[in-house]
Amino acid sequence: MATIKDVAEASGFSISTVSRVLNNDLSLSVPDETRDKIYEVADRLNYRKKMIRHLVKNIAFLYWLTDKEELEDVYFKTMRLEIEKLAGEFNVELTTYKITEGISRIPDNIEGFIAVGSFSDNELAYLRGITANGVFIDYTPDPDHFDSVRPNLAQITKKTIDFLIEKGHRDIGLIGGTYHNPNTDEDEMDIREQTFRQYMMEKGLLNEDYLFIHRGFSVENGYHLMQRAIKDLGEELPTAFFIAADPIAVGCLQALNENGIAIPNRVSIISINNISVAKYVSPPLTTFHIDLHEICKNAIELLLERVVKKRKIVKTLYLGSELVIRKSTN
């Protein structure tokens, strides 16, 4: 196994310099070319250092969601808790800033940030003015300047449609929420609805009457949208629905059960997120598992690449998902 001495000899730098670079000593001032050379040689020699993480200070966690939004969708609460836990494991000192405090509350001397939520163009411009080191989770608002890591919702939507078609479904509906544009304060079409419309149209299966969309990703929203579908469509109710998120799906299941509509024999339901309650609802929910631990871990690793290793190129990372088949589909 290669040692620091081996890396020093192969790279042409002193043992002290190599040791401090490989141990992420932020007080060391060396050119980026030196760091890059040492990392390249260490990789080539398969050097594996002891995992001693030095404290990375002055990182902002921008949690741009209201308390109501977090309460309605456990996905974001889980994300917040995971980021806070992983920051401790990676020895990253986080300071949390919330949307209610405003963007100007964020000091101009931060080393970098991790962001969750939607940001206006003015807010993005402010962030660009104070740091180049930023990672957005679940959202890619500024791919020319900041990193992002997110589930591939467009791919999930297509895989859902393919799965349902393979099961023999032709009448497929969508129940979902909208994207809130912070620039216009208007509701716009979510990426899941965009992809659903396009892909179903390509298949020659799109029926506008089967789409039920309203702002919000809550259980209550799902309940009311499915009640509307049942009332409006009656016997013409689709044989399957793609639901934009698990909380909405929980409300949909409740409405279907109250109306005596058999799941999955009359209507199949498939959703996204695989929140903890998905396996306990009636019937247990078929859903795509999004690995929030992996998403949050990659977000912190991307940020450390920028802050510690001085990476300049911007990255956008899409993570795959796994379909967990339960009893809400056939």
C-alpha positions in Angstrom: 0.0 0.0 0.0 1.3 3.4 -1.0 2.5 5.8 1.7 2.7 9.6 1.9 6.5 9.2 1.3 5.7 7.3 -1.9 3.4 10.1 -3.1 6.0 12.7 -2.2 8.7 11.0 -4.2 6.5 10.4 -7.2 5.1 14.0 -7.2 8.3 15.8 -6.4 7.0 17.6 -3.4 8.0 17.4 0.2 6.5 14.9 2.6 5.2 17.8 4.7 3.4 19.5 1.8 1.9 16.2 0.5 0.7 15.3 4.0 -1.0 18.6 4.6 -2.6 18.5 1.1 -3.9 15.0 1.5 -5.2 15.8 5.0 -7.1 18.9 3.7 -5.1 21.4 5.8 -7.0 24.6 4.9 -4.2 26.8 6.4 -1.8 25.6 3.7 -1.3 28.0 0.8 -0.2 26.2 -2.3 -1.1 26.7 -6.0 -4.1 24.7 -7.4 -1.6 22.9 -9.7 0.3 21.6 -6.8 -2.9 20.2 -5.1 -4.0 18.7 -8.4 -0.7 17.0 -9.0 -0.6 15.5 -5.5 -4.2 14.2 -5.8 -3.4 12.8 -9.3 -0.3 10.9 -8.0 -2.2 9.7 -4.9 -5.0 8.3 -7.1 -2.5 6.7 -9.4 -0.7 5.0 -6.6 -4.0 4.0 -4.9 -3.0 5.9 -1.7 -5.6 5.6 1.0 -5.3 8.0 3.9 -6.7 7.5 7.4 -10.1 9.2 7.5 -9.4 12.2 9.6 -11.8 15.0 8.7 -10.7 18.5 9.4 -13.3 21.0 10.4 -14.8 22.9 7.5 -16.2 26.2 8.9 -18.6 28.9 7.8 -21.0 26.8 5.6 -24.5 28.1 5.3 -27.5 25.7 5.0 -30.2 27.6 3.2 -33.5 26.0 4.0 -35.9 27.9 1.7 -39.1 26.2 2.8 -41.9 27.4 5.1 -42.9 25.4 8.2 -46.2 24.6 6.5 -44.4 23.2 3.4 -42.2 21.0 5.6 -45.2 19.8 7.6 -47.1 18.9 4.4 -44.2 16.9 2.8 -42.1 14.7 5.1 -39.6 14.4 2.2 -38.1 17.8 3.0 -38.0 17.3 6.8 -36.2 14.0 6.2 -33.8 15.9 3.9 -33.1 18.6 6.5 -32.4 16.1 9.2 -30.1 14.1 7.0 -28.1 17.1 6.0 -27.7 18.1 9.6 -26.6 14.6 10.6 -24.1 14.2 7.7 -22.6 17.6 8.4 -21.6 16.3 11.8 -20.1 13.2 10.3 -18.2 15.2 7.7 -17.1 17.7 10.3 -18.8 20.6 8.5 -19.9 23.5 10.6 -23.4 24.5 9.4 -25.4 27.6 10.1 -29.0 27.3 9.1 -30.9 30.2 7.4 -34.6 30.1 6.6 -36.7 31.7 3.9 -38.5 33.8 6.5 -35.3 35.6 7.4 -34.6 36.7 3.8 -31.5 36.3 1.6 -29.8 39.4 2.9 -29.5 37.7 6.3 -26.8 35.4 4.8 -23.3 37.0 5.5 -21.0 37.8 2.6 -18.0 35.9 4.1 -19.4 32.3 4.0 -17.2 29.6 2.4 -20.1 28.0 0.7 -23.7 26.8 1.0 -26.1 23.9 0.7 -29.6 24.9 -0.4 -33.0 23.3 -0.4 -36.1 25.0 -1.9 -36.8 27.5 -4.7 -34.8 30.7 -5.2 -35.6 33.8 -7.3 -33.2 35.2 -9.8 -32.4 38.1 -7.4 -31.6 35.6 -4.7 -29.3 33.6 -7.0 -27.5 36.8 -8.0 -26.9 37.6 -4.4 -25.5 34.2 -3.8 -23.2 34.4 -6.9 -21.9 37.7 -5.4 -20.7 36.2 -2.2 -19.4 32.7 -3.1 -18.8 30.3 -6.0 -19.2 27.3 -3.7 -22.9 26.2 -3.6 -24.9 23.0 -4.0 -28.6 22.8 -4.5 -30.6 19.7 -3.6 -33.6 18.5 -5.6 -33.4 21.5 -7.8 -31.0 23.0 -10.5 -31.7 26.7 -10.7 -28.3 27.9 -11.8 -26.3 25.1 -13.6 -23.8 27.6 -15.0 -22.5 28.6 -11.5 -23.6 26.1 -8.8 -23.6 22.4 -8.3 -26.8 20.4 -7.8 -27.8 16.9 -6.9 -31.3 15.6 -7.5 -33.5 12.5 -8.3 -34.2 12.1 -11.9 -38.0 12.7 -11.8 -38.3 12.8 -15.6 -36.8 9.3 -15.8 -39.0 8.1 -12.9 -42.1 9.4 -14.7 -41.3 7.5 -17.9 -40.5 4.3 -16.0 -43.8 4.6 -14.3 -45.7 4.9 -17.6 -43.7 2.0 -19.1 -44.4 -0.2 -16.0 -48.2 0.5 -16.1 -48.4 -0.1 -19.9 -46.6 -3.4 -19.4 -49.2 -4.3 -16.8 -51.9 -3.8 -19.5 -53.1 -0.3 -18.5 -54.0 2.2 -21.3 -56.2 4.6 -19.3 -53.6 6.3 -17.0 -54.2 9.4 -15.0 -51.9 11.8 -13.1 -52.5 13.4 -9.7 -49.9 16.0 -8.6 -48.9 19.4 -7.5 -47.4 22.5 -9.2 -44.0 24.2 -9.2 -44.1 27.6 -7.5 -42.0 30.1 -9.5 -40.4 32.5 -7.0 -39.8 35.1 -9.7 -43.5 35.5 -10.7 -45.2 34.1 -7.6 -47.2 31.9 -10.0 -47.8 28.2 -10.1 -46.2 26.4 -13.1 -46.2 22.9 -14.5 -44.0 20.5 -12.5 -41.4 18.4 -14.3 -43.5 15.3 -13.5 -46.5 16.7 -15.3 -44.4 18.0 -18.2 -42.8 14.6 -18.7 -46.1 12.7 -18.2 -47.9 14.9 -20.9 -45.0 14.5 -23.4 -44.4 10.8 -22.9 -48.1 9.9 -22.9 -48.7 11.9 -26.0 -45.8 10.0 -27.7 -47.6 6.8 -26.7 -50.9 8.1 -28.1 -52.4 7.7 -24.6 -52.7 11.2 -23.2 -56.2 12.1 -22.0 -56.5 15.6 -20.5 -59.6 14.5 -18.5 -57.4 12.2 -16.5 -55.1 15.0 -15.1 -55.8 16.5 -11.7 -53.3 19.1 -10.5 -53.4 21.5 -7.6 -50.7 23.4 -5.7 -49.3 21.5 -2.8 -48.0 18.0 -2.1 -50.0 17.2 1.0 -52.2 14.4 2.1 -55.2 16.7 2.0 -54.5 17.8 -1.5 -54.4 14.2 -2.7 -57.6 13.4 -0.9 -59.5 16.3 -2.6 -58.0 15.7 -6.0 -59.0 12.0 -6.0 -62.5 12.9 -4.7 -62.8 15.3 -7.7 -61.6 12.6 -10.1 -64.1 10.1 -8.7 -66.9 12.7 -9.0 -66.0 14.0 -12.4 -65.2 10.7 -14.1 -67.5 8.2 -12.4 -67.3 4.9 -14.3 -64.8 6.4 -16.7 -62.2 6.6 -13.9 -58.7 5.5 -15.3 -57.5 2.0 -14.3 -54.2 3.5 -13.0 -52.9 6.7 -11.5 -49.4 8.0 -11.3 -49.2 10.1 -8.1 -46.5 12.8 -7.9 -45.5 12.1 -4.3 -46.3 9.7 -1.4 -48.2 12.2 0.8 -50.5 12.9 -2.1 -50.9 9.2 -2.7 -51.9 8.6 1.0 -54.8 11.0 0.5 -55.7 9.4 -2.8 -55.9 6.0 -1.2 -58.1 7.3 1.5 -60.5 8.8 -1.0 -60.6 5.6 -3.0 -61.2 3.4 0.1 -64.0 5.7 1.3 -65.8 5.4 -2.1 -65.4 1.6 -2.1 -63.2 1.6 -5.2 -61.0 -1.5 -5.1 -57.2 -1.0 -5.2 -55.6 -2.4 -7.3 -58.4 -4.5 -9.0 -60.2 -1.3 -10.2 -57.5 1.3 -9.8 -53.8 0.8 -9.5 -51.7 3.5 -7.7 -48.0 4.2 -8.1 -46.1 7.0 -6.4 -42.7 8.5 -5.6 -40.5 8.8 -2.5 -41.1 5.6 -0.4 -41.7 7.5 2.8 -41.9 5.3 5.9 -45.7 5.2 6.0 -45.9 3.9 2.4 -45.6 0.3 3.6 -48.3 0.7 6.2 -51.2 2.3 4.3 -54.1 0.2 2.9 -53.1 -1.2 0.6 -49.3 -0.8 0.9 -48.1 1.6 -1.7 -46.1 0.8 -4.8 -43.6 3.7 -5.0 -40.1 4.7 -6.3 -37.5 4.7 -3.5 -35.4 7.9 -3.5 -32.3 7.5 -1.4 -32.2 10.7 0.5 -29.1 9.7 2.4 -27.2 9.2 -0.8 -28.6 12.5 -2.2 -27.5 14.5 0.9 -24.2 12.7 1.2 -23.4 13.6 -2.5 -24.4 17.2 -1.8 -21.9 17.5 1.0 -19.2 15.8 -1.0 -19.7 18.1 -3.9 -19.5 21.1 -1.7 -16.2 19.8 -0.1 -14.8 19.3 -3.6 -15.4 23.0 -4.2 -14.3 24.4 -0.8 -11.4 22.0 0.0 -10.2 20.7 -3.3 -10.9 23.9 -5.2 -12.8 22.2 -8.0 -13.8 24.8 -10.6 -16.0 22.9 -13.0 -19.7 22.9 -12.2 -21.5 19.5 -11.7 -25.1 18.5 -12.0 -25.7 15.0 -10.5 -28.9 13.0 -11.2 -29.4 10.0 -9.0 -31.4 6.9 -10.0 -34.2 5.3 -8.0 -35.6 1.9 -7.3 -39.2 0.8 -7.8 -40.6 -0.9 -4.7 -43.6 -3.0 -5.8 -46.3 -3.5 -3.1 -50.0 -4.2 -3.3 -51.4 -0.9 -4.8 -50.6 -2.1 -8.3 -51.3 -5.1 -10.4 
